[in-house]
Amino acid sequence: MMSMIRNKYLTLIGAGLLFAAVSCTDGYEPEPVELVSIDFVFSKTDSLGTNAVKFMNNIYSTLQNGHNRVGSDYLDAASDDAISINVSDPDVYKLAMGRYTASTRVESDMRWKEYYTGIRKANIMINHIDVVPFMLTYVNSKGEKKPLNFTMKAEARFLRAYFYFELVKRYGGVPLMGDEVHILGDDMEIPRNTFEQCVKYIVDELDEIKDDLRTNPMPDFEQYAHTPTRETCLALKSRVLLYAASPLFNERPIEKGNELIGYASYDSERWNEAAKAAKAFIDEYGPDGNGAYGLTKDNGQDFRDVFLGFYNKSNNPEVIFYRPGGENKSIETNNGPLGFSANSLGKGRTLPTQNLVDAFPMKDGMFAGKGSKYQFNQANPYENRDPRLDYTVLHHGSSWLNNTLDISTGGVNNPSNSAEYSKTSYYMCKFMGKFTGESEYSNKIHLWVMFRYAEMLLNYAEAENEYLSAPSKDVYDAIIALRARAGIEPGDKSLYGLKEDMTQKEMREVIQNERRIEMAFEEQRYWDIRRWRIAEDIFKEPLKGLEIRVRGNSTIFNEVNVLSTTFDVKRYFYPIPYTEVVKNDNMIQNPKW
């Protein structure tokens, strides 16, 4: 009987397999509600593959839309870039303070079960999709017309690789399941693979499937723009190798010799491999290659347009892979400023810190008092700053909804009689519509961008700088491209605020800061300070905000501490769930958990 279940049924109970996507046809229920026939889903007579496509869509649902996803906050509110306005012990506060254990977990980000459920679904798809006699075809990256089975299998393998990477960056090495679909009664005492084995598996998978995926421009773009392409595959490979080369896994693992959480020894060639992967993308698909991707900067667009509106390759060449968003105003109402009328009232959920604001240079790309030609204006500290500051953060004096924001203590947009108010005197505006001159919020399409061309430039600059003894012209050019798009002034030698003949260390600091401000709130900073192994140093200092007082014609800005915490070294990795360790004698817990 157990063998029959393995071959014929998808078991819901115990497997965690959500199957709402496959519905009954014409009121006929072919199997009991707890069992769905594999032959029903992957039918040998369904040339449209109706239920197989629904099953595929169900695997995609494991991918997360990052907008306010961690207990209604952005993940960055657990880093040094933001805090939550919520005073009721939100998930991001637990992450920031380390208030979790192997038993009392923060499941909104730890997601062990969710990703393994996604991997199991992907394996079911990989094992059975070939039997569906698709009449539908697609064009792969080689220009070949193939039945839809080919790309669906490649997409499932991509998603599986992505889910494994999400687990590895959280836990280190994890059990690799291969193509096996386990059921109740199977021996599940599977040990963890090493970190190196996991990285190799993910990269090998991406190399094997890349040519079976679509590529841009695709003839069926309107229908399949949201699917992973060959370019997405290369982008994920770039990210995986960048993480693998980083200090947490390569140079300074938290427990020397523990190959579950890092390599056995340091190898600078890992930086070279990461640099080559990013450069391969840039050379093939960037403006000097086939031109399919680049930075959004033409046709009157700016940095904000990357995240807004229907995805259209002709006017948004930066987006490589994304999760579609609905047409609504949820981001604005969740994160917009307090103090407006009902139609435009925001909850101010994610509050940028002064730490983040201080990371934005002046308009010439340098910092006041450190080479910039601009002086810091005490009366208006936001004057002559990197334009990305105003694209990312709303501050006292910002123009918003036909008003000038008053975020002073007790001001219209920061009422002191409210239990929840802006403790930092900032609000987030990245991802929001351009509501400077409108009187109220209106529905906008919001994309959650998972990979974009700017990251490829940053990945390459970082990896190449770490591999070389001093930054090359290519490293300079990658950062200059981002600064030029942002609106930084070129300066006399068109270096956009960079110094000549920088050392590796100086360029490292620039790249890390550039990544911070360019990718703010895109779920990069939280993981970057871990893979760089600098979180323990960053959190020695408190997170800061402003207390703003208006006295007559004068506005006084006082820096205040808004959150103090420490960072225990063990928190570079999440703990393996206690339930997994107790039921599996071969499952080794992460260090110090």
VEXPATOR-776847 format. One record per residue (C-alpha): x, y, z; residue in one letter; residue number from 1. Coordinates in Angstrom, 1 decimal, decimal comma. Layout:
# residues N
((X Y Z) A NUM) ...
END
This chain:
# residues 593
((0,0 0,0 0,0) M 1) ((2,8 2,4 0,8) M 2) ((4,3 1,8 -2,7) S 3) ((1,0 2,6 -4,3) M 4) ((0,7 5,9 -2,5) I 5) ((4,2 6,8 -3,6) R 6) ((3,3 6,3 -7,2) N 7) ((-0,2 7,5 -7,4) K 8) ((-1,0 10,1 -4,8) Y 9) ((0,0 13,5 -3,6) L 10) ((-0,5 13,2 0,1) T 11) ((-1,7 16,4 1,8) L 12) ((-1,6 15,3 5,3) I 13) ((1,9 15,2 6,8) G 14) ((3,5 16,5 3,6) A 15) ((2,5 20,1 4,0) G 16) ((1,4 20,2 0,4) L 17) ((-1,0 23,0 -0,2) L 18) ((-3,2 22,1 -3,2) F 19) ((-5,9 24,8 -3,4) A 20) ((-4,6 25,5 -6,9) A 21) ((-6,1 22,2 -8,3) V 22) ((-9,8 22,5 -8,1) S 23) ((-12,5 20,0 -9,1) C 24) ((-13,9 20,0 -12,6) T 25) ((-17,7 20,3 -13,3) D 26) ((-18,4 19,4 -9,6) G 27) ((-16,7 16,0 -9,9) Y 28) ((-14,3 15,1 -7,2) E 29) ((-12,0 12,4 -8,6) P 30) ((-10,3 11,6 -5,2) E 31) ((-11,1 12,1 -1,5) P 32) ((-10,2 15,6 -0,3) V 33) ((-7,1 14,4 1,5) E 34) ((-5,7 12,7 -1,6) L 35) ((-5,2 14,0 -5,1) V 36) ((-4,2 11,7 -7,9) S 37) ((-0,9 12,4 -9,6) I 38) ((-2,5 11,1 -12,8) D 39) ((-5,2 13,8 -12,4) F 40) ((-2,6 16,6 -12,0) V 41) ((-0,2 15,4 -14,6) F 42) ((-2,6 14,0 -17,1) S 43) ((-1,4 12,0 -20,2) K 44) ((-4,5 13,3 -22,1) T 45) ((-4,4 17,0 -21,2) D 46) ((-2,7 18,7 -24,0) S 47) ((-3,2 22,1 -22,3) L 48) ((-1,7 20,8 -19,0) G 49) ((-4,4 22,7 -17,1) T 50) ((-3,8 21,2 -13,7) N 51) ((0,0 20,9 -14,1) A 52) ((0,1 24,7 -14,8) V 53) ((-2,0 25,3 -11,6) K 54) ((0,4 23,1 -9,7) F 55) ((3,3 25,1 -11,1) M 56) ((1,7 28,3 -10,0) N 57) ((1,3 26,9 -6,5) N 58) ((5,1 26,4 -6,3) I 59) ((5,6 30,0 -7,3) Y 60) ((3,5 31,0 -4,3) S 61) ((6,4 30,0 -2,1) T 62) ((8,3 33,0 -3,4) L 63) ((7,7 36,0 -1,2) Q 64) ((6,6 39,5 -1,9) N 65) ((8,8 41,4 0,5) G 66) ((6,5 44,5 1,0) H 67) ((5,7 44,5 4,7) N 68) ((6,2 40,8 4,8) R 69) ((7,7 40,3 8,2) V 70) ((4,8 40,6 10,5) G 71) ((3,7 43,7 8,5) S 72) ((7,1 45,3 8,6) D 73) ((10,0 45,3 6,1) Y 74) ((12,8 43,0 7,0) L 75) ((15,2 46,0 7,0) D 76) ((13,4 47,1 10,2) A 77) ((15,5 44,4 11,8) A 78) ((18,7 45,9 10,6) S 79) ((20,4 49,2 11,4) D 80) ((18,4 51,0 8,6) D 81) ((15,0 51,1 10,2) A 82) ((12,8 50,3 13,1) I 83) ((9,1 49,5 13,3) S 84) ((6,5 51,9 14,6) I 85) ((4,7 49,0 16,2) N 86) ((5,0 49,0 20,0) V 87) ((3,5 45,5 20,4) S 88) ((6,6 43,3 20,1) D 89) ((6,6 42,8 16,3) P 90) ((8,5 40,0 14,5) D 91) ((11,2 42,4 13,3) V 92) ((11,8 43,6 16,9) Y 93) ((12,4 39,9 17,9) K 94) ((14,8 39,5 15,0) L 95) ((16,7 42,7 15,9) A 96) ((16,9 41,9 19,6) M 97) ((17,6 38,2 19,2) G 98) ((14,5 37,2 21,0) R 99) ((14,1 33,7 19,5) Y 100) ((15,4 30,2 20,1) T 101) ((15,2 26,9 18,3) A 102) ((11,8 26,4 19,8) S 103) ((10,4 30,0 19,9) T 104) ((11,1 31,0 16,4) R 105) ((10,2 34,0 14,2) V 106) ((8,6 31,9 11,4) E 107) ((7,8 35,0 9,2) S 108) ((11,5 34,9 8,2) D 109) ((13,0 31,7 9,3) M 110) ((10,8 29,6 6,9) R 111) ((12,4 26,2 7,2) W 112) ((9,1 24,3 6,7) K 113) ((7,9 26,7 3,9) E 114) ((11,1 26,3 1,8) Y 115) ((11,2 22,5 2,2) Y 116) ((7,5 22,3 1,3) T 117) ((8,4 24,3 -1,9) G 118) ((11,3 22,0 -2,6) I 119) ((9,0 19,0 -2,3) R 120) ((6,5 20,5 -4,7) K 121) ((9,3 21,3 -7,1) A 122) ((10,4 17,6 -7,0) N 123) ((6,9 16,4 -7,7) I 124) ((6,8 18,7 -10,8) M 125) ((10,2 17,6 -11,9) I 126) ((9,3 13,9 -11,6) N 127) ((6,0 14,0 -13,4) H 128) ((5,8 16,9 -15,9) I 129) ((7,2 15,0 -18,8) D 130) ((4,1 12,8 -19,2) V 131) ((1,9 15,8 -20,0) V 132) ((1,5 16,0 -23,8) P 133) ((1,7 19,8 -24,1) F 134) ((0,7 21,2 -27,5) M 135) ((1,8 24,6 -26,1) L 136) ((5,4 25,6 -27,0) T 137) ((7,9 28,2 -26,0) Y 138) ((11,2 29,4 -27,3) V 139) ((14,2 28,6 -25,1) N 140) ((17,3 30,8 -24,8) S 141) ((18,9 29,1 -27,8) K 142) ((16,0 30,1 -30,0) G 143) ((14,6 26,5 -30,1) E 144) ((10,9 25,9 -30,0) K 145) ((10,1 23,3 -27,4) K 146) ((7,1 21,8 -25,6) P 147) ((6,1 23,7 -22,5) L 148) ((7,3 20,7 -20,3) N 149) ((10,9 21,7 -20,9) F 150) ((10,7 25,1 -19,4) T 151) ((8,3 24,1 -16,6) M 152) ((10,8 21,5 -15,5) K 153) ((13,6 24,1 -15,7) A 154) ((11,5 26,6 -13,8) E 155) ((10,8 24,1 -11,1) A 156) ((14,5 23,4 -10,8) R 157) ((15,3 27,1 -10,6) F 158) ((12,8 27,6 -7,9) L 159) ((14,2 24,6 -6,0) R 160) ((17,7 26,1 -6,3) A 161) ((16,4 29,4 -5,1) Y 162) ((14,7 27,8 -2,1) F 163) ((17,9 26,0 -1,2) Y 164) ((19,8 29,3 -1,3) F 165) ((17,3 31,0 1,0) E 166) ((17,8 28,1 3,4) L 167) ((21,6 28,2 3,1) V 168) ((21,9 31,9 3,8) K 169) ((19,8 31,4 6,9) R 170) ((21,2 28,1 8,3) Y 171) ((24,4 27,2 6,4) G 172) ((24,5 23,7 5,0) G 173) ((21,1 21,9 4,9) V 174) ((19,9 18,4 3,8) P 175) ((19,8 18,1 0,0) L 176) ((16,9 16,0 -1,1) M 177) ((17,9 15,4 -4,7) G 178) ((14,8 14,6 -6,8) D 179) ((13,3 12,4 -4,1) E 180) ((9,7 12,9 -2,9) V 181) ((9,5 11,4 0,6) H 182) ((6,3 10,2 2,2) I 183) ((5,2 9,2 5,7) L 184) ((7,0 6,1 6,8) G 185) ((10,2 6,9 4,9) D 186) ((13,5 7,1 6,8) D 187) ((13,9 10,8 7,2) M 188) ((17,0 10,9 9,4) E 189) ((18,9 12,7 6,7) I 190) ((22,1 14,6 7,7) P 191) ((22,9 18,1 6,7) R 192) ((25,1 18,5 3,7) N 193) ((28,1 20,8 4,1) T 194) ((28,0 24,4 3,1) F 195) ((30,3 23,7 0,2) E 196) ((28,2 20,8 -1,1) Q 197) ((25,1 23,0 -1,0) C 198) ((26,7 25,9 -2,9) V 199) ((28,0 23,5 -5,5) K 200) ((24,6 21,8 -5,9) Y 201) ((22,8 25,1 -6,4) I 202) ((25,4 26,5 -8,9) V 203) ((25,5 23,2 -10,8) D 204) ((21,7 23,2 -11,1) E 205) ((21,7 26,7 -12,4) L 206) ((24,4 25,9 -15,0) D 207) ((22,4 22,9 -16,2) E 208) ((19,0 24,5 -16,6) I 209) ((19,9 28,0 -17,9) K 210) ((19,5 27,2 -21,6) D 211) ((16,1 25,5 -21,1) D 212) ((14,6 28,8 -19,8) L 213) ((13,2 31,6 -21,8) R 214) ((15,3 34,7 -22,5) T 215) ((14,4 38,3 -23,0) N 216) ((13,0 39,6 -25,3) P 217) ((10,4 36,8 -25,4) M 218) ((7,6 36,5 -27,9) P 219) ((5,0 35,7 -25,2) D 220) ((6,2 38,4 -22,9) F 221) ((2,8 39,5 -21,6) E 222) ((2,0 36,0 -20,3) Q 223) ((5,4 35,0 -19,0) Y 224) ((7,2 38,1 -17,9) A 225) ((7,1 37,0 -14,3) H 226) ((8,9 33,7 -14,9) T 227) ((12,6 33,1 -14,4) P 228) ((14,6 33,5 -17,5) T 229) ((18,2 32,5 -18,5) R 230) ((19,2 36,0 -17,2) E 231) ((17,5 35,3 -13,8) T 232) ((19,4 32,1 -13,6) C 233) ((22,7 33,9 -14,1) L 234) ((21,7 36,6 -11,6) A 235) ((21,0 34,0 -8,9) L 236) ((24,3 32,4 -9,6) K 237) ((26,0 35,7 -9,1) S 238) ((24,3 36,2 -5,8) R 239) ((25,0 32,7 -4,6) V 240) ((28,8 32,9 -5,4) L 241) ((29,0 36,4 -3,9) L 242) ((27,6 35,1 -0,6) Y 243) ((29,9 32,0 -0,7) A 244) ((33,0 34,2 -1,1) A 245) ((32,0 36,5 1,8) S 246) ((33,8 36,6 5,1) P 247) ((31,1 34,8 7,1) L 248) ((31,5 31,7 5,0) F 249) ((34,9 32,0 3,5) N 250) ((37,3 34,0 5,6) E 251) ((36,0 34,2 9,2) R 252) ((33,4 31,5 9,9) P 253) ((32,0 31,8 13,4) I 254) ((33,3 28,2 14,3) E 255) ((36,6 27,3 12,6) K 256) ((36,6 23,9 11,0) G 257) ((32,8 23,5 11,0) N 258) ((32,0 22,8 7,4) E 259) ((28,3 22,9 7,9) L 260) ((28,5 26,7 8,2) I 261) ((31,4 27,6 5,9) G 262) ((34,4 26,4 4,0) Y 263) ((37,2 24,5 5,6) A 264) ((39,7 27,2 4,6) S 265) ((39,9 30,6 2,9) Y 266) ((40,3 30,8 -0,9) D 267) ((40,5 34,1 -2,6) S 268) ((39,5 32,4 -5,9) E 269) ((36,0 32,3 -4,6) R 270) ((35,9 36,1 -5,0) W 271) ((37,2 35,6 -8,5) N 272) ((34,4 33,1 -9,3) E 273) ((31,8 35,6 -8,0) A 274) ((33,3 38,4 -10,0) A 275) ((33,3 36,3 -13,2) K 276) ((29,7 35,3 -12,7) A 277) ((28,5 38,9 -12,3) A 278) ((30,7 40,1 -15,2) K 279) ((29,3 37,3 -17,4) A 280) ((25,9 38,8 -16,9) F 281) ((27,0 42,4 -17,5) I 282) ((29,0 41,5 -20,6) D 283) ((26,2 39,4 -22,2) E 284) ((23,1 41,3 -21,2) Y 285) ((24,3 44,8 -20,3) G 286) ((24,4 47,9 -22,5) P 287) ((27,7 46,8 -24,1) D 288) ((26,3 43,3 -24,7) G 289) ((22,9 42,7 -26,3) N 290) ((21,5 45,6 -24,4) G 291) ((18,6 43,7 -22,8) A 292) ((19,4 45,1 -19,4) Y 293) ((20,7 48,4 -18,0) G 294) ((19,9 51,1 -15,5) L 295) ((16,5 52,8 -15,6) T 296) ((17,4 56,4 -16,4) K 297) ((16,1 57,4 -19,9) D 298) ((12,7 58,6 -21,1) N 299) ((12,3 61,0 -18,2) G 300) ((12,4 58,2 -15,7) Q 301) ((14,3 58,0 -12,4) D 302) ((15,3 55,5 -9,7) F 303) ((11,7 55,2 -8,4) R 304) ((10,3 53,9 -11,7) D 305) ((12,1 50,6 -11,2) V 306) ((9,5 49,5 -8,7) F 307) ((6,3 51,0 -10,1) L 308) ((3,8 50,1 -12,8) G 309) ((3,3 47,2 -15,1) F 310) ((6,6 45,5 -15,9) Y 311) ((7,5 46,6 -19,4) N 312) ((11,0 45,8 -20,8) K 313) ((10,9 48,7 -23,2) S 314) ((10,9 51,3 -20,4) N 315) ((12,2 49,3 -17,4) N 316) ((15,4 47,5 -18,5) P 317) ((16,6 47,1 -14,9) E 318) ((14,2 44,5 -13,6) V 319) ((15,5 40,9 -14,0) I 320) ((13,1 39,0 -11,9) F 321) ((10,1 40,1 -9,8) Y 322) ((7,0 39,1 -8,0) R 323) ((3,9 40,8 -9,5) P 324) ((2,0 43,2 -7,2) G 325) ((-1,7 44,2 -7,2) G 326) ((-3,0 47,6 -8,2) E 327) ((-3,6 49,2 -4,9) N 328) ((-2,3 51,7 -2,3) K 329) ((-1,4 49,3 0,4) S 330) ((2,3 50,3 0,5) I 331) ((1,4 53,9 0,9) E 332) ((-1,3 53,3 3,6) T 333) ((1,0 50,9 5,5) N 334) ((4,1 53,1 5,4) N 335) ((3,1 56,7 4,6) G 336) ((3,2 59,5 7,1) P 337) ((0,8 60,0 9,9) L 338) ((-1,4 63,0 10,1) G 339) ((-3,3 63,0 6,8) F 340) ((-7,0 62,6 6,1) S 341) ((-8,7 59,3 5,8) A 342) ((-8,1 58,7 2,1) N 343) ((-4,3 59,4 2,6) S 344) ((-3,7 58,3 6,2) L 345) ((-0,6 56,3 6,6) G 346) ((0,4 54,0 9,4) K 347) ((4,1 54,9 9,2) G 348) ((5,0 51,3 9,7) R 349) ((8,7 51,3 8,7) T 350) ((10,7 54,2 10,1) L 351) ((14,2 54,8 8,6) P 352) ((16,9 55,5 11,1) T 353) ((19,4 58,4 11,2) Q 354) ((22,1 55,8 10,6) N 355) ((20,6 55,2 7,2) L 356) ((20,1 58,9 6,4) V 357) ((23,7 59,6 7,4) D 358) ((24,9 57,0 4,8) A 359) ((23,7 59,2 1,9) F 360) ((26,5 61,5 0,7) P 361) ((26,2 65,1 -0,6) M 362) ((25,2 65,8 -4,2) K 363) ((28,8 65,6 -5,3) D 364) ((29,2 62,1 -4,0) G 365) ((31,3 63,0 -1,0) M 366) ((30,5 63,7 2,6) F 367) ((30,4 67,2 4,2) A 368) ((33,6 67,9 5,9) G 369) ((35,3 64,9 4,1) K 370) ((36,1 66,4 0,7) G 371) ((32,6 67,6 -0,4) S 372) ((32,3 71,1 -1,8) K 373) ((29,0 71,3 0,0) Y 374) ((28,7 72,4 3,6) Q 375) ((26,3 70,6 6,0) F 376) ((23,3 73,0 6,5) N 377) ((22,2 72,8 10,2) Q 378) ((19,0 74,5 9,3) A 379) ((18,2 72,0 6,5) N 380) ((20,4 68,9 6,8) P 381) ((18,7 67,4 3,7) Y 382) ((19,9 70,2 1,3) E 383) ((22,3 69,2 -1,5) N 384) ((22,2 65,5 -0,7) R 385) ((22,4 62,5 -3,0) D 386) ((18,9 62,5 -4,8) P 387) ((18,3 58,9 -3,7) R 388) ((17,8 60,2 -0,1) L 389) ((14,6 61,9 -1,2) D 390) ((13,6 58,9 -3,3) Y 391) ((13,9 56,7 -0,2) T 392) ((13,1 58,7 2,9) V 393) ((10,5 61,3 3,8) L 394) ((11,9 63,8 6,3) H 395) ((10,9 67,1 8,0) H 396) ((10,3 69,6 5,2) G 397) ((9,6 67,0 2,5) S 398) ((6,9 67,7 0,0) S 399) ((4,2 65,1 0,1) W 400) ((0,5 65,1 -0,9) L 401) ((0,6 68,8 -1,6) N 402) ((1,9 69,5 1,9) N 403) ((5,2 70,2 3,5) T 404) ((5,8 67,6 6,1) L 405) ((6,0 68,7 9,8) D 406) ((7,6 65,7 11,6) I 407) ((8,7 67,8 14,6) S 408) ((7,7 66,4 18,0) T 409) ((3,9 67,0 18,2) G 410) ((3,8 68,3 14,6) G 411) ((0,9 67,5 12,2) V 412) ((2,7 64,5 10,8) N 413) ((4,2 63,2 14,1) N 414) ((1,4 63,7 16,7) P 415) ((2,9 63,2 20,2) S 416) ((-0,5 62,2 21,6) N 417) ((-0,5 59,0 19,6) S 418) ((0,7 55,7 21,1) A 419) ((2,6 55,0 17,8) E 420) ((4,6 57,9 16,3) Y 421) ((7,8 58,3 14,3) S 422) ((10,5 57,7 16,9) K 423) ((13,1 58,5 14,3) T 424) ((11,3 61,5 12,7) S 425) ((11,5 59,8 9,3) Y 426) ((9,1 57,8 7,1) Y 427) ((9,9 55,5 4,2) M 428) ((8,8 56,4 0,7) C 429) ((10,8 54,0 -1,5) K 430) ((8,4 51,8 -3,6) F 431) ((5,6 54,4 -3,2) M 432) ((4,0 56,3 -6,0) G 433) ((5,1 59,9 -6,8) K 434) ((2,7 61,6 -4,5) F 435) ((4,5 64,9 -4,1) T 436) ((1,9 67,0 -6,0) G 437) ((-1,2 64,8 -5,6) E 438) ((-3,8 65,5 -2,9) S 439) ((-4,5 61,8 -1,9) E 440) ((-3,2 58,3 -2,6) Y 441) ((-4,4 56,5 -5,7) S 442) ((-3,9 52,9 -6,8) N 443) ((-0,5 52,0 -8,1) K 444) ((1,1 48,8 -9,4) I 445) ((3,9 47,9 -7,0) H 446) ((6,5 45,3 -8,1) L 447) ((8,6 43,4 -5,6) W 448) ((11,9 43,3 -7,5) V 449) ((14,0 40,3 -6,6) M 450) ((16,9 40,8 -9,0) F 451) ((17,8 44,0 -10,9) R 452) ((20,7 45,1 -13,0) Y 453) ((22,1 47,5 -10,3) A 454) ((22,8 44,5 -8,1) E 455) ((24,8 42,9 -10,8) M 456) ((27,0 46,0 -10,9) L 457) ((27,4 46,0 -7,1) L 458) ((28,1 42,3 -7,0) N 459) ((30,8 42,6 -9,6) Y 460) ((32,4 45,7 -8,0) A 461) ((32,5 44,0 -4,6) E 462) ((33,9 40,7 -5,8) A 463) ((36,5 42,2 -8,2) E 464) ((37,7 44,6 -5,5) N 465) ((38,1 41,8 -3,0) E 466) ((40,0 39,7 -5,5) Y 467) ((42,4 42,4 -6,7) L 468) ((45,0 44,1 -4,5) S 469) ((43,6 47,5 -5,6) A 470) ((40,4 48,5 -7,4) P 471) ((40,5 48,3 -11,2) S 472) ((38,9 50,7 -13,7) K 473) ((36,0 48,3 -14,1) D 474) ((35,3 48,5 -10,4) V 475) ((35,3 52,3 -10,6) Y 476) ((33,1 52,2 -13,7) D 477) ((30,5 50,0 -11,9) A 478) ((30,1 52,4 -9,0) I 479) ((30,2 55,5 -11,3) I 480) ((27,3 54,1 -13,4) A 481) ((25,1 53,8 -10,3) L 482) ((26,1 57,3 -9,1) R 483) ((25,5 58,9 -12,5) A 484) ((22,0 57,3 -12,7) R 485) ((21,2 58,6 -9,2) A 486) ((22,0 62,2 -10,2) G 487) ((25,4 62,6 -8,4) I 488) ((27,4 65,4 -10,0) E 489) ((30,3 64,1 -12,2) P 490) ((32,9 66,6 -10,8) G 491) ((36,0 67,8 -12,6) D 492) ((37,4 64,4 -13,5) K 493) ((34,0 62,6 -13,9) S 494) ((34,7 60,4 -10,9) L 495) ((31,3 61,2 -9,3) Y 496) ((32,8 61,7 -5,9) G 497) ((35,3 58,8 -5,9) L 498) ((38,9 59,5 -5,2) K 499) ((41,7 58,6 -7,5) E 500) ((44,0 55,6 -6,7) D 501) ((41,8 54,3 -3,8) M 502) ((43,1 51,4 -1,8) T 503) ((41,1 48,1 -1,6) Q 504) ((39,9 49,0 1,9) K 505) ((38,8 52,5 0,8) E 506) ((36,9 51,1 -2,1) M 507) ((35,4 48,3 0,0) R 508) ((33,9 51,0 2,3) E 509) ((32,5 52,9 -0,7) V 510) ((31,0 49,7 -2,2) I 511) ((29,4 48,6 1,1) Q 512) ((27,9 52,1 1,6) N 513) ((26,7 52,3 -2,1) E 514) ((25,0 48,9 -1,7) R 515) ((23,3 50,1 1,5) R 516) ((21,8 53,3 -0,1) I 517) ((21,1 51,9 -3,5) E 518) ((19,4 48,7 -2,2) M 519) ((17,7 50,1 0,9) A 520) ((14,6 48,2 2,0) F 521) ((15,1 45,5 -0,7) E 522) ((16,1 42,8 1,9) E 523) ((19,8 43,2 1,2) Q 524) ((21,1 45,1 4,2) R 525) ((19,9 42,6 6,8) Y 526) ((21,9 39,8 5,0) W 527) ((24,8 41,9 3,9) D 528) ((25,9 42,9 7,4) I 529) ((25,8 39,1 8,3) R 530) ((27,8 37,8 5,3) R 531) ((30,3 40,7 5,7) W 532) ((30,4 39,6 9,4) R 533) ((30,1 43,2 10,7) I 534) ((26,8 42,9 12,5) A 535) ((28,5 42,4 15,8) E 536) ((30,3 45,7 15,4) D 537) ((27,4 47,7 14,0) I 538) ((25,1 46,8 16,9) F 539) ((27,6 48,0 19,4) K 540) ((26,2 51,5 18,7) E 541) ((22,6 52,3 19,2) P 542) ((20,2 53,0 16,3) L 543) ((19,5 56,7 16,1) K 544) ((16,7 59,1 15,1) G 545) ((16,0 62,8 15,5) L 546) ((14,0 64,8 18,0) E 547) ((12,9 67,9 16,1) I 548) ((11,8 71,1 17,9) R 549) ((10,4 74,2 16,2) V 550) ((10,9 77,4 18,1) R 551) ((9,6 80,4 16,2) G 552) ((11,5 80,6 13,0) N 553) ((14,2 78,1 14,1) S 554) ((14,2 74,4 13,8) T 555) ((16,4 72,4 16,1) I 556) ((17,5 68,9 15,2) F 557) ((18,7 66,8 18,1) N 558) ((20,1 63,3 17,5) E 559) ((18,6 60,7 19,9) V 560) ((19,0 57,0 20,5) N 561) ((15,9 55,0 19,5) V 562) ((17,0 51,4 20,0) L 563) ((20,0 49,7 21,7) S 564) ((20,9 46,1 21,2) T 565) ((23,8 43,7 21,0) T 566) ((24,5 41,0 18,5) F 567) ((25,5 37,6 19,7) D 568) ((27,8 35,8 17,3) V 569) ((25,6 32,8 17,1) K 570) ((22,9 34,9 15,5) R 571) ((24,8 35,0 12,2) Y 572) ((22,8 31,8 11,6) F 573) ((19,3 30,9 12,6) Y 574) ((18,8 27,9 14,8) P 575) ((17,6 24,7 13,1) I 576) ((14,0 24,1 14,4) P 577) ((14,0 22,1 17,6) Y 578) ((11,5 19,7 16,2) T 579) ((13,9 18,8 13,4) E 580) ((16,8 18,1 15,8) V 581) ((14,8 16,0 18,2) V 582) ((13,3 13,7 15,6) K 583) ((16,5 13,3 13,5) N 584) ((19,6 12,0 15,3) D 585) ((21,7 13,0 12,3) N 586) ((20,6 16,7 12,4) M 587) ((23,4 18,8 13,9) I 588) ((22,2 22,1 15,5) Q 589) ((24,0 25,3 14,5) N 590) ((26,8 26,5 16,9) P 591) ((25,8 27,7 20,4) K 592) ((22,1 27,1 19,8) W 593) 
END
